[in-house]
Amino acid sequence: MGRRSLVRPAFAGTGALLLSLALTRAAAAAEPGAWYVGATSDDTHVEVYRGLGWEVGGEERGFALIGGFKINRRFSVELAARRATNLQWTEYLAAFPDYLSGHTTFDATAIQASGVATFQWGKTVEAFLKVGLARYSMSGHQVLDTLQTQAAATRDVHASGVDYLLGGGIAIKATPKWRVRFEYQFFGFDGDFLGVSGRDDPTIDTFALGIDYKIGRREPTVGALR
C-alpha cells in the first residue's frame, strides 16, 4: 500500500489516544453491559487526499447492519457489515497524463470492528468516537479512455484487504431502548485499485443515519457530562 499522508494518521493517533482515555475512565463507570442491534442508511463516496487537499467522487446510497455490546455507559465494542454500490472514480493515469484516463465503477463491502467511546450530555444526547479496522472487498469494472477513443479498453477490477477505520457522531435517545444516530466514518484502501499514485491516500467515506435497539435491561439515568 502507498505511503499515507500525514493528516489522517495524525487523526488516527488522536482518536486512539481519546479512546484509551475513555477506557481508563471506564472502570470508574462500570456497570452491567447490554447488547444492541441496529441499521443505517448511508451516503457513501470516494475521497483521495493529494497532499494539498481532497478530491471527492459522487455520492451513492448504501446501508449497514450493526451489532454491539455496551460494556458500560462510556465504552462499547461494535461490529458492522456495510455495503455501497455503483461507487465511481475517474483518474488520469500517471504514465499518460491528460491522455489516458480510467473510469472505475465498483461495489464495496466492508466488515468492521471498532471500539466506541461515548461522552454523554444530559439525559438524551451522546457524542461518540470510534476507532477500529475494516476488512474490505471491492469489485467492479474499469473503462480506459484516450483523447481519440472512448472506452478503448475495459477490464474487471478487484481488491481486498484490511485498513484502519475512524469515525464519530451523535446519538439521541428517543426512549430508554431506542437511539437515533448520525455519524461520519472513513476507512482506507489500496490505491492501486483506482490507479492513483502511491503518494495519495484513498478512502471510502460515509455519512450515515440510523437507529439501534438495546436488548435487555434499561440503562440507569445519567446526568450531565462529568
C-alpha positions as CSV (number, residue, x, y, z in Angstrom):
1,M,0.0,0.0,0.0
2,G,1.2,3.5,-0.8
3,R,2.6,6.0,1.7
4,R,-0.1,7.6,3.8
5,S,-0.4,11.3,4.1
6,L,0.4,12.9,7.4
7,V,-3.2,14.2,8.0
8,R,-5.2,11.0,8.6
9,P,-2.5,9.1,10.6
10,A,-2.5,12.1,12.9
11,F,-6.3,11.8,13.2
12,A,-5.9,8.1,13.9
13,G,-3.4,8.8,16.6
14,T,-5.6,11.4,18.2
15,G,-8.6,9.1,18.1
16,A,-6.7,6.2,19.6
17,L,-5.5,8.5,22.5
18,L,-9.0,9.7,23.2
19,L,-10.3,6.1,23.1
20,S,-7.6,5.0,25.6
21,L,-8.6,7.8,27.9
22,A,-12.2,6.6,27.7
23,L,-11.1,3.1,28.6
24,T,-9.1,4.4,31.6
25,R,-12.2,6.1,32.9
26,A,-14.5,3.2,32.1
27,A,-13.5,1.3,35.2
28,A,-15.0,4.1,37.3
29,A,-18.2,3.9,35.3
30,A,-18.5,0.1,35.4
31,E,-22.0,-1.4,35.3
32,P,-23.6,-4.5,33.7
33,G,-23.4,-4.4,29.9
34,A,-26.1,-4.7,27.3
35,W,-26.3,-5.9,23.7
36,Y,-27.7,-3.7,20.9
37,V,-28.6,-4.1,17.2
38,G,-29.3,-1.6,14.5
39,A,-29.2,-0.4,10.9
40,T,-28.2,2.7,9.0
41,S,-28.9,4.3,5.6
42,D,-25.7,5.6,4.1
43,D,-24.4,8.2,1.7
44,T,-21.0,6.9,0.6
45,H,-18.3,8.3,-1.7
46,V,-14.6,8.0,-2.5
47,E,-12.1,10.6,-1.4
48,V,-8.5,10.9,-2.4
49,Y,-6.0,13.0,-0.5
50,R,-3.5,14.6,-2.9
51,G,-1.2,16.3,-0.3
52,L,-2.8,19.7,-0.7
53,G,-6.4,18.8,-0.4
54,W,-9.1,16.2,-1.0
55,E,-10.8,15.2,-4.3
56,V,-14.3,13.8,-3.9
57,G,-16.3,11.3,-6.1
58,G,-20.1,11.3,-6.4
59,E,-22.2,10.1,-3.6
60,E,-24.1,6.8,-3.7
61,R,-26.6,5.1,-1.4
62,G,-25.6,2.2,0.8
63,F,-26.7,0.5,4.1
64,A,-25.2,-1.1,7.1
65,L,-26.2,-3.7,9.8
66,I,-24.8,-3.1,13.2
67,G,-24.4,-5.1,16.4
68,G,-22.6,-4.2,19.5
69,F,-22.0,-4.8,23.2
70,K,-22.2,-1.8,25.6
71,I,-19.8,-2.6,28.3
72,N,-20.8,0.5,30.3
73,R,-22.1,3.9,29.6
74,R,-18.8,5.1,28.3
75,F,-17.5,2.3,26.2
76,S,-18.8,-0.2,23.6
77,V,-17.4,-2.7,21.1
78,E,-19.2,-2.8,17.8
79,L,-19.3,-4.9,14.6
80,A,-20.9,-3.7,11.3
81,A,-21.4,-5.0,7.8
82,R,-21.5,-2.1,5.4
83,R,-22.2,-2.1,1.6
84,A,-22.4,0.5,-1.1
85,T,-22.9,0.0,-4.9
86,N,-22.0,1.9,-8.0
87,L,-19.3,4.0,-6.5
88,Q,-17.3,5.8,-9.2
89,W,-13.9,7.4,-9.7
90,T,-12.0,8.9,-12.7
91,E,-8.2,9.0,-12.7
92,Y,-5.8,10.2,-15.3
93,L,-3.1,7.6,-15.4
94,A,0.3,9.0,-14.2
95,A,2.2,7.4,-17.1
96,F,0.0,9.2,-19.7
97,P,-1.2,12.5,-18.1
98,D,-4.1,14.2,-19.9
99,Y,-4.1,11.4,-22.5
100,L,-5.3,8.2,-20.8
101,S,-7.9,8.0,-18.1
102,G,-9.6,5.2,-16.2
103,H,-13.2,5.4,-15.1
104,T,-13.8,2.9,-12.3
105,T,-17.3,1.8,-11.2
106,F,-17.4,-0.6,-8.3
107,D,-19.3,-2.1,-5.3
108,A,-17.7,-2.0,-1.9
109,T,-18.4,-4.3,1.1
110,A,-16.7,-4.0,4.5
111,I,-16.8,-5.9,7.8
112,Q,-15.9,-3.5,10.5
113,A,-14.8,-4.0,14.1
114,S,-14.3,-0.9,16.4
115,G,-14.1,0.3,19.9
116,V,-16.6,3.2,20.6
117,A,-16.0,5.8,23.3
118,T,-19.2,7.6,24.4
119,F,-19.5,11.0,26.0
120,Q,-22.9,12.0,27.4
121,W,-24.6,15.4,27.6
122,G,-27.6,15.4,29.8
123,K,-30.1,12.5,29.7
124,T,-30.6,12.0,26.0
125,V,-27.7,13.2,23.9
126,E,-24.4,11.2,23.4
127,A,-21.4,12.0,21.3
128,F,-19.2,9.1,20.3
129,L,-15.8,8.4,18.7
130,K,-14.9,5.0,17.2
131,V,-11.5,3.6,16.1
132,G,-11.1,0.2,14.5
133,L,-10.4,-1.9,11.4
134,A,-12.3,-2.6,8.2
135,R,-11.9,-5.7,6.1
136,Y,-13.0,-4.6,2.7
137,S,-13.8,-6.3,-0.6
138,M,-14.3,-4.3,-3.8
139,S,-15.2,-5.4,-7.3
140,G,-16.3,-3.6,-10.5
141,H,-15.0,-2.6,-13.9
142,Q,-12.7,0.0,-15.3
143,V,-13.1,1.7,-18.7
144,L,-10.0,3.2,-20.3
145,D,-10.5,6.3,-22.5
146,T,-8.0,8.1,-24.7
147,L,-8.2,11.5,-26.4
148,Q,-9.3,9.8,-29.6
149,T,-11.3,6.8,-28.4
150,Q,-14.0,6.4,-25.8
151,A,-13.9,3.0,-24.0
152,A,-10.7,2.0,-25.8
153,A,-10.4,-0.9,-23.3
154,T,-12.4,-2.4,-20.4
155,R,-11.4,-4.7,-17.6
156,D,-12.7,-6.2,-14.4
157,V,-11.1,-4.9,-11.2
158,H,-11.0,-6.4,-7.7
159,A,-9.3,-5.5,-4.4
160,S,-9.5,-6.7,-0.8
161,G,-7.6,-6.0,2.4
162,V,-7.6,-4.6,5.9
163,D,-7.2,-1.0,6.8
164,Y,-7.8,1.5,9.7
165,L,-11.3,2.8,10.4
166,L,-12.1,6.1,12.1
167,G,-15.5,7.7,12.8
168,G,-17.6,9.7,15.1
169,G,-21.1,11.1,15.6
170,I,-24.1,11.9,17.8
171,A,-26.8,9.7,19.1
172,I,-30.1,10.8,20.6
173,K,-32.1,8.5,23.0
174,A,-35.6,8.5,21.7
175,T,-36.6,6.1,24.5
176,P,-34.6,4.1,27.1
177,K,-34.3,1.3,24.4
178,W,-34.1,3.2,21.1
179,R,-31.5,5.5,19.8
180,V,-31.3,7.6,16.6
181,R,-27.7,8.0,15.4
182,F,-25.9,10.3,12.9
183,E,-22.3,9.5,12.1
184,Y,-19.4,10.0,9.8
185,Q,-16.7,7.4,9.2
186,F,-14.0,6.5,6.7
187,F,-11.6,3.7,6.1
188,G,-8.5,3.5,3.8
189,F,-7.9,1.0,1.0
190,D,-5.3,0.1,-1.7
191,G,-4.9,3.0,-4.2
192,D,-3.8,0.6,-6.9
193,F,-7.4,-0.4,-7.3
194,L,-8.2,3.1,-8.7
195,G,-4.8,3.6,-10.3
196,V,-4.0,6.5,-8.0
197,S,-0.4,7.4,-7.2
198,G,1.3,5.7,-4.2
199,R,1.7,9.2,-2.7
200,D,-2.1,9.6,-2.5
201,D,-4.5,8.4,0.2
202,P,-7.8,7.0,-1.0
203,T,-10.7,6.3,1.5
204,I,-14.3,5.3,1.5
205,D,-16.2,7.9,3.4
206,T,-19.7,7.5,4.7
207,F,-22.4,9.7,6.3
208,A,-25.0,7.5,8.0
209,L,-28.3,8.0,9.6
210,G,-29.6,5.0,11.6
211,I,-31.3,3.6,14.6
212,D,-30.4,1.0,17.2
213,Y,-32.2,-1.0,19.8
214,K,-30.8,-2.1,23.2
215,I,-31.5,-5.7,24.2
216,G,-32.1,-6.4,27.8
217,R,-32.3,-4.2,30.9
218,R,-32.7,-0.4,30.9
219,E,-29.7,1.8,31.4
220,P,-29.6,4.0,34.6
221,T,-30.4,7.6,34.1
222,V,-27.3,9.8,33.9
223,G,-26.8,13.4,34.4
224,A,-24.6,16.0,32.7
225,L,-21.1,15.2,31.3
226,R,-18.6,14.5,34.1
